[in-house]
């Protein structure tokens, strides 16, 4: 069964998403992130996080709900590591880097310009037999989600650290073959 969020839940999640940016980042970085979010407001608020009912959050509003859950888990894991393993282990990674990477790891799933990443699948057969309720937009230039995430951040002049870049780039682990060189 596909989860359905009410319009009120979608709005509430989007407001939490925006508030997170306001509370977690400062200065020019915050301003540029909020500009990106403002420019893509409807798309971000309504985007699914995946195309298939067998995957995570394949429903309108699923993107924001997924990103907020990833942020929460990343922050909790960072705190756990800091408390149990110690600062020495994390001295090259800041909490802000963790939050930024979690916030933007799937940013490429909003698409770019007037083109969304996902479109409603009009093939009843694919929906019924494969659970593919969305399909990838063929009007977009081929780019992996992490690469499009980095492209979008760059197009808004949002700078990021090496740690943030790598976290965004390799967040899919070995599910993405291009990450093998980074992870092995």
Secondary structure, DSSP 8 states (H G I E B T S, - for coil): ------HHHHHHHHHHHHHHHHHH--HHHHHHHHHHHHHTHHHHHH--S-SBTTSTT-STTHHHHHHHHHHHHHHHHHHHHHHHT-HHHHTT--HHHHHHHHHHTTGGGG-BTTB-SEEE---HHHHHHH-B-EEE-TTS----HHHHHHHHHHHTT----HHHHHHHHTTTGGGSGGGHHHH-
